[in-house]
Amino acid sequence: MKINLHKLIKPELELLKENCNFTFAEMEVFELLSKGFSIREISLKLCISEPTVNRRIKNIKDKVERNDNYGRKHSTYLGKT
């Protein structure tokens, strides 16, 4: 699963953070994804399993897609084409 959050510019990342109500755990994963970390790297850095990272990514994607003001316009950054 390829996530392209690291291609978003900083203002877009901040807007996503403000509008999607991420949990602290999701925010940790989101920050590392936005810096280009792989799922494995995130897993090792946060001392959590890869399935947990994947679940948090799914939650992030779901919240972005549910956000009517932002998710539709930028869903391609989350692997939706």
PyRosetta script that sets phi, psi and omega in degrees:
from pyrosetta import init, pose_from_sequence

init()
pose = pose_from_sequence("MKINLHKLIKPELELLKENCNFTFAEMEVFELLSKGFSIREISLKLCISEPTVNRRIKNIKDKVERNDNYGRKHSTYLGKT")
pose.set_psi(1, 118.5)
pose.set_omega(1, -178.3)
pose.set_phi(2, -101.3)
pose.set_psi(2, 119.9)
pose.set_omega(2, 177.3)
pose.set_phi(3, -107.6)
pose.set_psi(3, 131.3)
pose.set_omega(3, -176.6)
pose.set_phi(4, -109.0)
pose.set_psi(4, 34.0)
pose.set_omega(4, 179.7)
pose.set_phi(5, -62.5)
pose.set_psi(5, -28.8)
pose.set_omega(5, -179.1)
pose.set_phi(6, -67.2)
pose.set_psi(6, -12.2)
pose.set_omega(6, 177.8)
pose.set_phi(7, -86.5)
pose.set_psi(7, -11.1)
pose.set_omega(7, 177.8)
pose.set_phi(8, -74.0)
pose.set_psi(8, 146.8)
pose.set_omega(8, 176.2)
pose.set_phi(9, -81.8)
pose.set_psi(9, 159.1)
pose.set_omega(9, -173.1)
pose.set_phi(10, -53.1)
pose.set_psi(10, -45.3)
pose.set_omega(10, 179.2)
pose.set_phi(11, -60.1)
pose.set_psi(11, -35.4)
pose.set_omega(11, 178.2)
pose.set_phi(12, -67.8)
pose.set_psi(12, -39.2)
pose.set_omega(12, 177.2)
pose.set_phi(13, -62.7)
pose.set_psi(13, -43.3)
pose.set_omega(13, 179.8)
pose.set_phi(14, -63.5)
pose.set_psi(14, -39.9)
pose.set_omega(14, 179.2)
pose.set_phi(15, -63.7)
pose.set_psi(15, -41.7)
pose.set_omega(15, 176.7)
pose.set_phi(16, -60.5)
pose.set_psi(16, -45.9)
pose.set_omega(16, -179.2)
pose.set_phi(17, -59.0)
pose.set_psi(17, -42.6)
pose.set_omega(17, -177.7)
pose.set_phi(18, -68.9)
pose.set_psi(18, -37.8)
pose.set_omega(18, -170.4)
pose.set_phi(19, -93.6)
pose.set_psi(19, -13.9)
pose.set_omega(19, -171.9)
pose.set_phi(20, -105.5)
pose.set_psi(20, -4.6)
pose.set_omega(20, 177.0)
pose.set_phi(21, 51.8)
pose.set_psi(21, 54.6)
pose.set_omega(21, 177.7)
pose.set_phi(22, -70.5)
pose.set_psi(22, 147.6)
pose.set_omega(22, 171.9)
pose.set_phi(23, -72.9)
pose.set_psi(23, 169.5)
pose.set_omega(23, 177.8)
pose.set_phi(24, -59.9)
pose.set_psi(24, -43.5)
pose.set_omega(24, -179.5)
pose.set_phi(25, -62.6)
pose.set_psi(25, -42.9)
pose.set_omega(25, 177.9)
pose.set_phi(26, -65.0)
pose.set_psi(26, -38.2)
pose.set_omega(26, 179.8)
pose.set_phi(27, -63.8)
pose.set_psi(27, -38.9)
pose.set_omega(27, 176.9)
pose.set_phi(28, -59.0)
pose.set_psi(28, -48.1)
pose.set_omega(28, 179.8)
pose.set_phi(29, -65.5)
pose.set_psi(29, -43.9)
pose.set_omega(29, 179.6)
pose.set_phi(30, -56.6)
pose.set_psi(30, -46.2)
pose.set_omega(30, -179.6)
pose.set_phi(31, -60.3)
pose.set_psi(31, -44.4)
pose.set_omega(31, -179.3)
pose.set_phi(32, -69.6)
pose.set_psi(32, -38.7)
pose.set_omega(32, 175.9)
pose.set_phi(33, -61.1)
pose.set_psi(33, -41.7)
pose.set_omega(33, -177.8)
pose.set_phi(34, -66.7)
pose.set_psi(34, -19.1)
pose.set_omega(34, 176.6)
pose.set_phi(35, -93.1)
pose.set_psi(35, 0.1)
pose.set_omega(35, 176.4)
pose.set_phi(36, 91.7)
pose.set_psi(36, 11.6)
pose.set_omega(36, 178.1)
pose.set_phi(37, -67.9)
pose.set_psi(37, 145.8)
pose.set_omega(37, 175.3)
pose.set_phi(38, -81.4)
pose.set_psi(38, 168.1)
pose.set_omega(38, 177.6)
pose.set_phi(39, -58.8)
pose.set_psi(39, -43.7)
pose.set_omega(39, 179.4)
pose.set_phi(40, -62.7)
pose.set_psi(40, -44.5)
pose.set_omega(40, 179.4)
pose.set_phi(41, -62.0)
pose.set_psi(41, -40.8)
pose.set_omega(41, 178.0)
pose.set_phi(42, -63.9)
pose.set_psi(42, -44.4)
pose.set_omega(42, 179.2)
pose.set_phi(43, -56.4)
pose.set_psi(43, -46.8)
pose.set_omega(43, -179.0)
pose.set_phi(44, -68.5)
pose.set_psi(44, -41.9)
pose.set_omega(44, -178.0)
pose.set_phi(45, -65.9)
pose.set_psi(45, -39.9)
pose.set_omega(45, -177.5)
pose.set_phi(46, -93.7)
pose.set_psi(46, -2.6)
pose.set_omega(46, -179.6)
pose.set_phi(47, 58.2)
pose.set_psi(47, 46.0)
pose.set_omega(47, 175.4)
pose.set_phi(48, -129.6)
pose.set_psi(48, 163.1)
pose.set_omega(48, -178.0)
pose.set_phi(49, -75.8)
pose.set_psi(49, 158.1)
pose.set_omega(49, 177.1)
pose.set_phi(50, -62.2)
pose.set_psi(50, -39.5)
pose.set_omega(50, 175.1)
pose.set_phi(51, -60.0)
pose.set_psi(51, -34.0)
pose.set_omega(51, 177.1)
pose.set_phi(52, -66.9)
pose.set_psi(52, -42.0)
pose.set_omega(52, 176.3)
pose.set_phi(53, -60.0)
pose.set_psi(53, -46.0)
pose.set_omega(53, -179.8)
pose.set_phi(54, -61.8)
pose.set_psi(54, -38.7)
pose.set_omega(54, 178.0)
pose.set_phi(55, -65.1)
pose.set_psi(55, -41.3)
pose.set_omega(55, 178.5)
pose.set_phi(56, -65.9)
pose.set_psi(56, -37.7)
pose.set_omega(56, 176.3)
pose.set_phi(57, -62.9)
pose.set_psi(57, -42.6)
pose.set_omega(57, 178.0)
pose.set_phi(58, -60.8)
pose.set_psi(58, -42.9)
pose.set_omega(58, 178.2)
pose.set_phi(59, -62.2)
pose.set_psi(59, -41.3)
pose.set_omega(59, 177.6)
pose.set_phi(60, -61.2)
pose.set_psi(60, -48.2)
pose.set_omega(60, -179.8)
pose.set_phi(61, -60.6)
pose.set_psi(61, -42.9)
pose.set_omega(61, 179.2)
pose.set_phi(62, -60.9)
pose.set_psi(62, -43.6)
pose.set_omega(62, -179.5)
pose.set_phi(63, -66.9)
pose.set_psi(63, -39.3)
pose.set_omega(63, 178.3)
pose.set_phi(64, -65.3)
pose.set_psi(64, -43.2)
pose.set_omega(64, -178.7)
pose.set_phi(65, -68.5)
pose.set_psi(65, -30.6)
pose.set_omega(65, 177.9)
pose.set_phi(66, -75.5)
pose.set_psi(66, -20.0)
pose.set_omega(66, -177.2)
pose.set_phi(67, -77.4)
pose.set_psi(67, 101.9)
pose.set_omega(67, -175.4)
pose.set_phi(68, -60.4)
pose.set_psi(68, -30.9)
pose.set_omega(68, -176.1)
pose.set_phi(69, -77.6)
pose.set_psi(69, -19.7)
pose.set_omega(69, -172.3)
pose.set_phi(70, -134.4)
pose.set_psi(70, -39.4)
pose.set_omega(70, -171.1)
pose.set_phi(71, -59.9)
pose.set_psi(71, -42.6)
pose.set_omega(71, -177.9)
pose.set_phi(72, -63.4)
pose.set_psi(72, -42.7)
pose.set_omega(72, -176.8)
pose.set_phi(73, -66.0)
pose.set_psi(73, -33.5)
pose.set_omega(73, -171.8)
pose.set_phi(74, -116.8)
pose.set_psi(74, 18.9)
pose.set_omega(74, -177.3)
pose.set_phi(75, -64.9)
pose.set_psi(75, -21.4)
pose.set_omega(75, 179.1)
pose.set_phi(76, -65.4)
pose.set_psi(76, -25.9)
pose.set_omega(76, 178.1)
pose.set_phi(77, -70.2)
pose.set_psi(77, -16.0)
pose.set_omega(77, -179.1)
pose.set_phi(78, -104.7)
pose.set_psi(78, 21.3)
pose.set_omega(78, 175.7)
pose.set_phi(79, 85.6)
pose.set_psi(79, 8.5)
pose.set_omega(79, 176.8)
pose.set_phi(80, -98.7)
pose.set_psi(80, 121.7)
pose.set_omega(80, 179.6)
pose.set_phi(81, -117.2)
pose.dump_pdb("model.pdb")
